[in-house]
């Protein structure tokens, strides 16, 4: 996710009349403008929702779609993924980035198979106990897959709430207790409506209330938005910086993994050395992959994706 600067001062309190004023317009907008995404279709099931939530972390929809479809075609149930080596999950992850998510998803699939007879649990607490599942993912799966009432706070939702309800341009870097209270205050009482609200507010942040170049003319709650009513004051913290990639250890790791993904046999050190000229950075990146469990070193200078 893009780093976001902390706004000055705590969020303003939400007026008691604010939630219903926001719900109707946002839900009506969502009914008309929601994207037809495969994980939103009924046939996706809870496993499809979970896979999408892992893949969509810090990765745009357009990059996720082809990998998601290939993944579900190969592993339509958690037990199908759990039956294969973790390295196969890393291989299938392709170039989505942050490949440790593939290992965590494999670990979650294994736990679901062993503890829950292969079915993604409905209970929020059981979801939260799965490896690789944090508060956001547990709430998202419970809400989107099972229609439950949970505050689902990703970057898009947090930005919508910061602007519409508290009048600031950006939410803090990390989710705060005040944001969680605000999100709970904004939840519709009805479970089914709360689930739709979670998806709708997320979609609004993704398509209209974006981090840059927000399109307030298309926003269904522009006339109720606290930030808009305040004249859209600019955030007065340091400028927000985008993440760099070229020349970083992340880029080197990606190139090393690409060589390993393309081979079903162990790869020699010389083949890995060829992907990056600077030896110290290359060694550091490879050591990091080994430490993260994404690569297994073998004898005679050979490496492979993990088998266990």
C-alpha positions in Angstrom: 0.0 0.0 0.0 1.1 3.5 -0.6 2.5 5.3 2.4 0.0 8.0 3.7 0.9 10.9 5.9 -0.7 11.4 9.3 -3.2 14.3 9.4 -2.9 16.8 12.2 -5.1 16.0 15.2 -7.6 13.3 15.8 -10.6 12.7 13.5 -13.6 14.8 14.3 -16.7 13.1 15.9 -19.4 11.7 13.6 -22.7 13.4 13.9 -25.5 10.9 14.8 -27.4 11.7 11.5 -24.4 11.1 9.3 -24.5 7.3 8.7 -27.9 7.1 7.1 -27.2 10.2 5.0 -24.2 8.4 3.5 -25.6 4.9 3.2 -28.3 5.5 0.7 -26.4 7.4 -1.9 -23.3 5.2 -1.7 -25.3 2.0 -2.0 -27.3 3.3 -4.9 -24.1 4.4 -6.6 -22.6 1.0 -6.0 -25.7 -0.7 -7.6 -25.1 1.2 -10.8 -21.3 1.4 -11.0 -19.8 -1.7 -9.2 -17.3 -3.5 -11.4 -18.1 -7.1 -12.4 -15.2 -8.8 -10.7 -15.0 -12.6 -10.4 -14.6 -12.7 -6.6 -17.8 -10.8 -6.3 -19.8 -13.4 -8.1 -21.7 -16.0 -6.0 -19.8 -18.9 -7.6 -16.5 -17.5 -6.2 -17.3 -18.8 -2.7 -15.4 -18.0 0.4 -12.2 -19.5 -1.0 -12.3 -17.3 -4.1 -12.9 -14.2 -1.8 -9.9 -15.2 0.4 -7.6 -15.7 -2.6 -8.6 -12.3 -4.0 -8.0 -10.6 -0.7 -4.4 -12.0 -0.5 -3.7 -11.1 -4.1 -5.2 -7.6 -4.0 -2.9 -6.4 -1.1 -0.8 -3.7 -2.6 -1.6 -4.9 -6.1 -4.1 -3.4 -8.6 -7.0 -5.3 -9.9 -5.8 -5.4 -13.5 -2.7 -7.3 -12.5 -4.5 -9.6 -10.2 -7.3 -10.8 -12.6 -5.3 -13.2 -14.9 -3.4 -14.7 -12.0 -6.5 -15.1 -9.9 -8.3 -17.0 -12.7 -5.4 -19.3 -13.3 -5.0 -19.9 -9.5 -8.7 -20.9 -9.0 -8.7 -23.1 -12.1 -5.7 -25.0 -10.7 -6.7 -24.9 -7.0 -10.5 -24.5 -6.8 -10.5 -25.5 -3.1 -8.0 -25.0 -0.2 -7.2 -28.7 -0.1 -6.1 -28.6 -3.7 -3.5 -25.9 -2.9 -2.5 -27.6 0.4 -1.7 -30.8 -1.4 1.1 -29.2 -3.4 4.5 -27.9 -2.3 4.7 -24.2 -1.1 7.0 -23.6 -4.0 4.3 -24.2 -6.4 2.3 -21.4 -4.9 5.3 -19.1 -5.3 5.7 -20.2 -8.9 2.0 -19.6 -9.7 2.1 -16.2 -8.0 4.1 -15.0 -11.0 4.9 -11.3 -11.0 2.3 -10.1 -8.6 5.0 -9.0 -6.2 5.4 -9.5 -2.4 5.6 -13.3 -2.9 5.5 -14.1 0.8 1.8 -13.6 0.3 1.8 -16.9 -1.7 3.5 -18.8 1.2 0.9 -17.3 3.6 -2.0 -18.3 1.4 -0.6 -21.8 1.1 -0.2 -21.9 4.9 -3.8 -20.7 5.4 -5.0 -23.4 2.9 -3.2 -26.1 4.8 -4.7 -24.9 8.1 -8.2 -24.8 6.6 -7.7 -28.3 5.3 -6.4 -29.6 8.6 -8.7 -27.7 11.0 -11.9 -27.0 9.1 -12.3 -30.0 6.8 -11.3 -27.9 3.8 -14.0 -25.2 4.2 -13.1 -21.6 4.8 -14.5 -20.9 8.3 -17.4 -18.5 8.7 -16.5 -17.4 12.3 -14.4 -14.2 12.4 -12.3 -15.5 15.3 -11.5 -18.7 13.4 -10.6 -16.7 10.3 -8.3 -14.5 12.4 -6.5 -17.6 13.8 -5.5 -18.8 10.4 -1.8 -18.1 9.4 -1.4 -15.1 7.3 -4.8 -13.6 8.2 -4.9 -10.3 9.9 -7.8 -8.2 11.1 -8.5 -6.7 7.7 -8.6 -10.0 5.8 -10.7 -11.7 8.4 -13.2 -9.0 8.3 -13.2 -8.9 4.5 -13.8 -12.6 4.1 -16.5 -12.7 6.8 -18.2 -9.7 5.2 -17.8 -10.4 1.5 -18.1 -14.2 1.5 -20.6 -14.7 4.4 -22.5 -11.4 4.4 -21.6 -10.6 8.0 -21.4 -7.2 9.7 -17.8 -6.1 10.1 -15.8 -2.9 9.6 -13.6 -3.6 6.6 -10.9 -1.0 6.6 -8.5 -1.0 3.6 -6.7 2.0 2.3 -9.6 3.0 0.0 -12.2 2.8 2.7 -10.1 4.7 5.2 -9.6 7.5 2.6 -13.3 7.8 2.0 -14.1 8.0 5.7 -11.3 10.4 6.4 -12.6 12.8 3.8 -16.4 12.3 4.1 -16.7 12.1 7.8 -13.6 13.8 9.3 -12.8 16.4 6.7 -9.1 15.5 6.2 -7.5 14.6 2.9 -5.7 11.4 4.0 -6.0 9.0 6.8 -3.0 8.2 9.1 -0.2 5.8 8.0 -1.5 3.0 10.1 -5.1 2.3 11.1 -5.9 3.9 14.4 -8.4 3.1 17.2 -10.3 6.3 16.2 -10.7 5.0 12.6 -12.0 1.7 13.9 -14.6 3.5 16.1 -15.6 5.7 13.1 -16.0 2.6 10.8 -18.2 0.9 13.4 -20.3 4.0 13.8 -20.8 4.1 10.0 -21.9 0.5 9.8 -25.5 -0.1 8.9 -27.3 -2.2 11.5 -28.6 -4.8 9.1 -26.0 -7.5 8.3 -26.7 -7.8 4.6 -26.7 -4.0 4.2 -23.5 -3.7 6.2 -21.8 -6.2 3.9 -22.9 -4.2 0.8 -21.8 -1.0 2.5 -18.3 -2.5 3.0 -18.0 -3.3 -0.6 -19.6 0.0 -1.8 -17.3 2.3 0.3 -14.3 0.3 -0.9 -15.4 0.7 -4.5 -16.0 4.4 -4.1 -12.4 4.9 -2.9 -11.0 2.8 -5.7 -12.9 4.5 -8.5 -13.9 8.0 -7.4 -12.4 9.1 -4.1 -8.9 8.2 -5.2 -5.6 9.2 -3.6 -4.8 11.6 -6.4 -7.1 13.3 -8.9 -10.3 12.5 -7.0 -13.4 12.9 -9.1 -15.8 14.8 -6.8 -18.1 15.5 -9.7 -19.0 11.8 -9.8 -19.2 11.3 -6.1 -22.6 10.5 -4.7 -21.9 12.1 -1.4 -20.0 15.2 -2.5 -22.6 17.5 -1.0 -22.3 15.7 2.3 -18.5 15.3 2.3 -16.9 17.1 5.2 -13.6 17.6 3.2 -15.5 19.0 0.2 -17.6 21.3 2.4 -14.4 22.6 4.1 -13.0 23.6 0.7 -10.8 20.5 0.3 -8.0 21.7 2.5 -4.7 20.2 1.4 -2.9 18.0 3.8 -0.2 20.1 5.5 2.3 17.3 6.3 5.3 16.3 4.2 4.7 15.4 0.6 3.5 11.9 0.0 6.1 9.8 -1.8 5.5 6.9 -4.1 7.4 3.7 -3.7 10.5 3.2 -5.8 11.3 -0.1 -7.4 14.1 0.2 -9.9 17.5 -0.6 -8.4 16.1 -1.8 -5.1 16.5 -5.2 -3.4 12.9 -5.9 -4.3 13.8 -5.7 -8.0 16.8 -8.1 -7.5 14.6 -10.5 -5.5 12.0 -10.4 -8.3 14.6 -11.3 -10.9 16.1 -14.1 -8.9 12.6 -15.6 -8.2 11.8 -15.3 -11.9 14.7 -17.6 -12.8 13.6 -20.1 -10.1 10.0 -20.0 -11.2 10.9 -20.8 -14.8 12.8 -24.0 -13.9 11.3 -27.2 -12.5 14.9 -28.3 -11.6 17.3 -26.8 -9.1 19.1 -23.8 -10.4 22.8 -23.3 -10.3 24.4 -20.3 -8.6 25.8 -19.1 -11.9 22.4 -18.7 -13.4 21.3 -16.6 -10.5 24.5 -14.5 -10.6 23.7 -13.6 -14.2 20.5 -11.6 -13.3 22.3 -8.8 -11.4 25.8 -7.3 -11.8 26.3 -6.0 -8.3 27.4 -9.0 -6.1 26.8 -7.6 -2.6 23.2 -6.6 -3.4 22.6 -9.8 -5.3 23.9 -11.9 -2.3 21.8 -9.8 0.1 18.7 -10.3 -1.9 19.2 -14.1 -2.3 19.9 -14.4 1.5 16.7 -12.5 2.1 14.7 -14.9 -0.1 16.2 -17.9 1.8 15.4 -16.3 5.2 11.8 -15.6 4.1 11.3 -19.3 3.1 10.9 -18.4 -0.6 14.0 -20.2 -1.7 15.7 -23.4 -0.5 19.5 -23.7 -0.8 20.8 -27.2 -1.7 24.2 -28.7 -1.9 26.7 -27.8 -4.7 25.5 -24.2 -5.0 22.0 -25.2 -6.2 18.7 -23.4 -5.3 15.0 -24.3 -5.7 11.6 -23.1 -4.7 10.5 -24.6 -1.3 9.1 -28.1 -1.1 7.9 -27.9 2.5 
